[in-house]
Amino acid sequence: MATNPISPTVDFDQDGVQHGFLKLPYSHDDSAWGSLMIPITVVKNGTGPTAVLTGGNHGDEYEGPIALFDLASRIDPQDVSGRVIIVPAFNYPAFQARKRTSPIDGGNLNRTFPGRPDGTVTEKIADFFQNQILSRADYVLDIHSGGRTLEFVPFAACHVLPDKAQEKRCIEAMKAFNAPYSLMLLEIDAVGMYDTAAEELGRVFVSTELGGGGSANARTTAIAKRGVENFLIHAGVLAGEIEYRPTLQLDMPDGRCYVSCDTPGLIEYTVELGDTVEEGQVIAVVHETTRSGRPPALYHAGISGVFTGRHFPGIISMGDIVAVIAVPV
């Protein structure tokens, strides 16, 4: 059986703070015996739960890396009960390239689990996390935003699960993160996701979407930083009181929540993120760009609810998401 070549320069069981790397051998034209060095921080103080915090699962999403590089620089082990494993830039090749997917193998890390120890670079990262990181976790927080191609209202999310006791624990952790919106997220395709891998191991798992457009702003960064600390307090890893602010509970009951594009062109939105929309309402029009004088295609809300997500660039292609609409609970 193949052994994963990634070697951590930290000891997961040692008390104190350790800043190191997940070292993945990678031979390429510029470095025949080179390695990818994925930053990791492990903070441990005695016994207690383990929380795993990841950002940069997609390399063009920045609230997570900002919040987690910041946390790693200032966390005090005396404030910790148990263990925190912090990986600010999970898909490090994609993060360095400012791309959603890895420039090395084209791998989308969040569609690659459980990975392979003898596979591509992305498959090796997934395999290591599956067997060495998730296996140690009790609570898992994976911080996403929309990247270069999507934009969302800032929400924390979890999923409907077969194990209702586990689902309840995930919902409680999602509410503790306390983003402005809390969403029961219906995935388009959950196969191979980090989320699914963690949930199938019985872990408490929370994800987020905190903005988009391939950048971060002061508001979404503050939501990420506050949410991380709230999550750790909820997990029992940090002492303190959760700072609760108003949050709108949302659900995605079925596929009507997604509106997809079948007429590529120049997109014009008629509503803003966070607006309430009614079923059948025009939410966007797409103008043909190959010639002038043709009427635009109209896109309608398939369900009444909150306009939660949208395509970000001005040009939209066949199959792109026009809108995500979620229903207030």
Secondary structure, DSSP 8 states (H G I E B T S, - for coil): ------EESS-TT-SEEEEEEEEEE--BTTBTT-EEEEEEEEEEESSS-EEEEEE-SSTT--HHHHHHHHHHHH--GGGBSEEEEEES-SSHHHHHHTSSS-TTT---GGG-TT--TTS-HHHHHHHHIIIIIGGG-SEEEEE---TTTEEE--EEEE---SSHHHHHHHHHHHHHH--SEEEE---S--TT-HHHHHHHTT-EEEEEE--BSS---HHHHHHHHHHHHHHHHHHTSB-S-------EEEE--SGGGEEE-SS-EEEEESS-TT-EE-TT-EEEEEE--SSSS---EEEE-SSSEEEEEEE-SSEE-TT-EEEEEEEE-
